[in-house]
């Protein structure tokens, strides 16, 4: 899953640590999401959308999956 978390953080002049605090997760979780190594739960995705004042689909995008 692709995401725009890093872009939104930059737009809001926010560190990973501050976003983690607001979302009630670790900074490592934010880092892993930005590196596409972690897919957030629905609850976390909704929290992040609310923090940034965006829609979930503005932050996250499903990548094309090869269904062969």
Buried (B, 14 or more C-beta within 10 A) or exposed (E): EEBBBBEBBEEEEBEBEBBBBBBEBEBEBBBBBBEEEBEBEEEBBEBBBEBBEBEEEEBBEEEEEEEE
